[in-house]
Amino acid sequence: MPKYLFEASYTVEGVKGLIKEGGTSRRTNFETAVKGLGGSLESFYYVFGEDDVVGVLDMPDNVSIAALSLSVGASGAVSTSVRVLLTPEEIDAAVKKTTDYRAPGK
């Protein structure tokens, strides 16, 4: 199953909800949403800095992760960013593929 890195930042409304419900409650809620789309939550951490939450999850496909991201974003309490994670073996396979790409001006 493809792996994804998610990063999330709470809005003021989201921080108020976090204070009210607590961190483990928010993780459980997110994990339930992930499982409902056929995925699994590998890790979930609160962090200092530009983002408030980071983690890794497995999802069946890009459509499922898009559905999750849209649902979370539509809440208005959290903004998210999602990145596809590639294994070293996938990069090995990618570098073996050829393409006819030409850089601009060359």
PyRosetta script that sets phi, psi and omega in degrees:
from pyrosetta import init, pose_from_sequence

init()
pose = pose_from_sequence("MPKYLFEASYTVEGVKGLIKEGGTSRRTNFETAVKGLGGSLESFYYVFGEDDVVGVLDMPDNVSIAALSLSVGASGAVSTSVRVLLTPEEIDAAVKKTTDYRAPGK")
pose.set_psi(1, 136.9)
pose.set_omega(1, 179.0)
pose.set_phi(2, -60.9)
pose.set_psi(2, 145.4)
pose.set_omega(2, 178.3)
pose.set_phi(3, -105.2)
pose.set_psi(3, 146.6)
pose.set_omega(3, -179.5)
pose.set_phi(4, -134.9)
pose.set_psi(4, 141.6)
pose.set_omega(4, 171.3)
pose.set_phi(5, -96.1)
pose.set_psi(5, 128.1)
pose.set_omega(5, 174.9)
pose.set_phi(6, -115.8)
pose.set_psi(6, 144.8)
pose.set_omega(6, 176.0)
pose.set_phi(7, -129.5)
pose.set_psi(7, 136.5)
pose.set_omega(7, -177.0)
pose.set_phi(8, -137.3)
pose.set_psi(8, 145.9)
pose.set_omega(8, 176.3)
pose.set_phi(9, -128.7)
pose.set_psi(9, 129.5)
pose.set_omega(9, 179.1)
pose.set_phi(10, -78.8)
pose.set_psi(10, 142.8)
pose.set_omega(10, 168.1)
pose.set_phi(11, -79.7)
pose.set_psi(11, 176.6)
pose.set_omega(11, 176.7)
pose.set_phi(12, -57.7)
pose.set_psi(12, -42.4)
pose.set_omega(12, 177.9)
pose.set_phi(13, -60.8)
pose.set_psi(13, -41.7)
pose.set_omega(13, 179.4)
pose.set_phi(14, -65.2)
pose.set_psi(14, -39.5)
pose.set_omega(14, 177.8)
pose.set_phi(15, -64.0)
pose.set_psi(15, -39.6)
pose.set_omega(15, 177.6)
pose.set_phi(16, -61.8)
pose.set_psi(16, -40.9)
pose.set_omega(16, 177.4)
pose.set_phi(17, -66.1)
pose.set_psi(17, -38.8)
pose.set_omega(17, 177.7)
pose.set_phi(18, -62.9)
pose.set_psi(18, -44.2)
pose.set_omega(18, 178.3)
pose.set_phi(19, -61.6)
pose.set_psi(19, -40.4)
pose.set_omega(19, -178.5)
pose.set_phi(20, -70.8)
pose.set_psi(20, -43.4)
pose.set_omega(20, -173.1)
pose.set_phi(21, -95.3)
pose.set_psi(21, -26.3)
pose.set_omega(21, -178.0)
pose.set_phi(22, 90.5)
pose.set_psi(22, 161.3)
pose.set_omega(22, -175.7)
pose.set_phi(23, -68.5)
pose.set_psi(23, -42.5)
pose.set_omega(23, -177.8)
pose.set_phi(24, -68.0)
pose.set_psi(24, -33.3)
pose.set_omega(24, 177.6)
pose.set_phi(25, -64.0)
pose.set_psi(25, -41.7)
pose.set_omega(25, 179.5)
pose.set_phi(26, -67.8)
pose.set_psi(26, -38.4)
pose.set_omega(26, 177.2)
pose.set_phi(27, -63.2)
pose.set_psi(27, -44.9)
pose.set_omega(27, 179.8)
pose.set_phi(28, -61.2)
pose.set_psi(28, -42.7)
pose.set_omega(28, 178.8)
pose.set_phi(29, -61.7)
pose.set_psi(29, -44.4)
pose.set_omega(29, -179.8)
pose.set_phi(30, -65.5)
pose.set_psi(30, -42.7)
pose.set_omega(30, 179.8)
pose.set_phi(31, -62.6)
pose.set_psi(31, -38.4)
pose.set_omega(31, 177.1)
pose.set_phi(32, -62.1)
pose.set_psi(32, -42.4)
pose.set_omega(32, 178.4)
pose.set_phi(33, -64.0)
pose.set_psi(33, -42.3)
pose.set_omega(33, 179.0)
pose.set_phi(34, -62.2)
pose.set_psi(34, -47.8)
pose.set_omega(34, -179.9)
pose.set_phi(35, -62.8)
pose.set_psi(35, -35.3)
pose.set_omega(35, 179.1)
pose.set_phi(36, -63.6)
pose.set_psi(36, -21.7)
pose.set_omega(36, 177.5)
pose.set_phi(37, -100.9)
pose.set_psi(37, 11.5)
pose.set_omega(37, 176.8)
pose.set_phi(38, 87.1)
pose.set_psi(38, 13.5)
pose.set_omega(38, -178.7)
pose.set_phi(39, -106.7)
pose.set_psi(39, -174.5)
pose.set_omega(39, 175.9)
pose.set_phi(40, -144.3)
pose.set_psi(40, 147.5)
pose.set_omega(40, -178.8)
pose.set_phi(41, -95.0)
pose.set_psi(41, 116.2)
pose.set_omega(41, 179.9)
pose.set_phi(42, -84.2)
pose.set_psi(42, -42.8)
pose.set_omega(42, -179.8)
pose.set_phi(43, -152.4)
pose.set_psi(43, 154.0)
pose.set_omega(43, -178.3)
pose.set_phi(44, -152.5)
pose.set_psi(44, 115.7)
pose.set_omega(44, -177.6)
pose.set_phi(45, -132.7)
pose.set_psi(45, 143.3)
pose.set_omega(45, 168.5)
pose.set_phi(46, -87.4)
pose.set_psi(46, 141.9)
pose.set_omega(46, -175.1)
pose.set_phi(47, -136.4)
pose.set_psi(47, 158.1)
pose.set_omega(47, 170.6)
pose.set_phi(48, -87.5)
pose.set_psi(48, 151.8)
pose.set_omega(48, 175.2)
pose.set_phi(49, 118.3)
pose.set_psi(49, -154.5)
pose.set_omega(49, -175.8)
pose.set_phi(50, -62.6)
pose.set_psi(50, -37.5)
pose.set_omega(50, 178.2)
pose.set_phi(51, -100.9)
pose.set_psi(51, 160.2)
pose.set_omega(51, 177.3)
pose.set_phi(52, -103.7)
pose.set_psi(52, -27.6)
pose.set_omega(52, -176.6)
pose.set_phi(53, -139.2)
pose.set_psi(53, 140.2)
pose.set_omega(53, 170.7)
pose.set_phi(54, -137.3)
pose.set_psi(54, 155.7)
pose.set_omega(54, 177.6)
pose.set_phi(55, -176.4)
pose.set_psi(55, 175.9)
pose.set_omega(55, 179.9)
pose.set_phi(56, -125.4)
pose.set_psi(56, 137.4)
pose.set_omega(56, 176.7)
pose.set_phi(57, -140.5)
pose.set_psi(57, 156.8)
pose.set_omega(57, 174.7)
pose.set_phi(58, -103.9)
pose.set_psi(58, 130.7)
pose.set_omega(58, 177.5)
pose.set_phi(59, -131.8)
pose.set_psi(59, 152.4)
pose.set_omega(59, -177.0)
pose.set_phi(60, -61.2)
pose.set_psi(60, -33.9)
pose.set_omega(60, -174.4)
pose.set_phi(61, -168.9)
pose.set_psi(61, 174.4)
pose.set_omega(61, -179.7)
pose.set_phi(62, -63.7)
pose.set_psi(62, -33.1)
pose.set_omega(62, 179.2)
pose.set_phi(63, -63.5)
pose.set_psi(63, -41.2)
pose.set_omega(63, -180.0)
pose.set_phi(64, -66.3)
pose.set_psi(64, -42.5)
pose.set_omega(64, 179.4)
pose.set_phi(65, -68.9)
pose.set_psi(65, -34.3)
pose.set_omega(65, 176.5)
pose.set_phi(66, -64.8)
pose.set_psi(66, -41.6)
pose.set_omega(66, 178.2)
pose.set_phi(67, -61.1)
pose.set_psi(67, -42.9)
pose.set_omega(67, 178.8)
pose.set_phi(68, -63.9)
pose.set_psi(68, -48.2)
pose.set_omega(68, -178.8)
pose.set_phi(69, -61.8)
pose.set_psi(69, -41.9)
pose.set_omega(69, 178.0)
pose.set_phi(70, -63.9)
pose.set_psi(70, -42.0)
pose.set_omega(70, -179.8)
pose.set_phi(71, -64.1)
pose.set_psi(71, -45.4)
pose.set_omega(71, 179.8)
pose.set_phi(72, -65.2)
pose.set_psi(72, -46.2)
pose.set_omega(72, -179.8)
pose.set_phi(73, -63.2)
pose.set_psi(73, -36.9)
pose.set_omega(73, -179.3)
pose.set_phi(74, -67.1)
pose.set_psi(74, -17.1)
pose.set_omega(74, 179.1)
pose.set_phi(75, -66.0)
pose.set_psi(75, -25.1)
pose.set_omega(75, -178.0)
pose.set_phi(76, 79.0)
pose.set_psi(76, -4.2)
pose.set_omega(76, -177.5)
pose.set_phi(77, -99.5)
pose.set_psi(77, -11.8)
pose.set_omega(77, -174.8)
pose.set_phi(78, -146.8)
pose.set_psi(78, 139.1)
pose.set_omega(78, 168.4)
pose.set_phi(79, -109.1)
pose.set_psi(79, 144.1)
pose.set_omega(79, -173.9)
pose.set_phi(80, -128.8)
pose.set_psi(80, 160.1)
pose.set_omega(80, 171.2)
pose.set_phi(81, -137.5)
pose.set_psi(81, 137.9)
pose.set_omega(81, -178.4)
pose.set_phi(82, -127.8)
pose.set_psi(82, 136.7)
pose.set_omega(82, 177.7)
pose.set_phi(83, -127.3)
pose.set_psi(83, 137.6)
pose.set_omega(83, 174.5)
pose.set_phi(84, -75.8)
pose.set_psi(84, 132.6)
pose.set_omega(84, 177.2)
pose.set_phi(85, -99.6)
pose.set_psi(85, 133.0)
pose.set_omega(85, 179.9)
pose.set_phi(86, -115.0)
pose.set_psi(86, 138.9)
pose.set_omega(86, 177.3)
pose.set_phi(87, -79.2)
pose.set_psi(87, 160.8)
pose.set_omega(87, 173.8)
pose.set_phi(88, -56.8)
pose.set_psi(88, -35.4)
pose.set_omega(88, 178.9)
pose.set_phi(89, -65.7)
pose.set_psi(89, -36.3)
pose.set_omega(89, 177.2)
pose.set_phi(90, -67.1)
pose.set_psi(90, -36.9)
pose.set_omega(90, 176.1)
pose.set_phi(91, -66.5)
pose.set_psi(91, -40.2)
pose.set_omega(91, 176.1)
pose.set_phi(92, -56.1)
pose.set_psi(92, -44.7)
pose.set_omega(92, 179.7)
pose.set_phi(93, -66.6)
pose.set_psi(93, -37.7)
pose.set_omega(93, -178.9)
pose.set_phi(94, -66.0)
pose.set_psi(94, -41.0)
pose.set_omega(94, -177.6)
pose.set_phi(95, -71.2)
pose.set_psi(95, -15.5)
pose.set_omega(95, 177.6)
pose.set_phi(96, -83.6)
pose.set_psi(96, -13.1)
pose.set_omega(96, 178.7)
pose.set_phi(97, -86.2)
pose.set_psi(97, 144.8)
pose.set_omega(97, 179.4)
pose.set_phi(98, -110.3)
pose.set_psi(98, 156.9)
pose.set_omega(98, 178.7)
pose.set_phi(99, -144.3)
pose.set_psi(99, 160.2)
pose.set_omega(99, 179.7)
pose.set_phi(100, -97.2)
pose.set_psi(100, 27.1)
pose.set_omega(100, -179.8)
pose.set_phi(101, -64.2)
pose.set_psi(101, 139.8)
pose.set_omega(101, 175.6)
pose.set_phi(102, -126.5)
pose.set_psi(102, 131.0)
pose.set_omega(102, 178.4)
pose.set_phi(103, -65.6)
pose.set_psi(103, 149.1)
pose.set_omega(103, 179.1)
pose.set_phi(104, -56.5)
pose.set_psi(104, 135.3)
pose.set_omega(104, 177.0)
pose.set_phi(105, 79.2)
pose.set_psi(105, 4.4)
pose.set_omega(105, -178.4)
pose.set_phi(106, -106.4)
pose.dump_pdb("model.pdb")
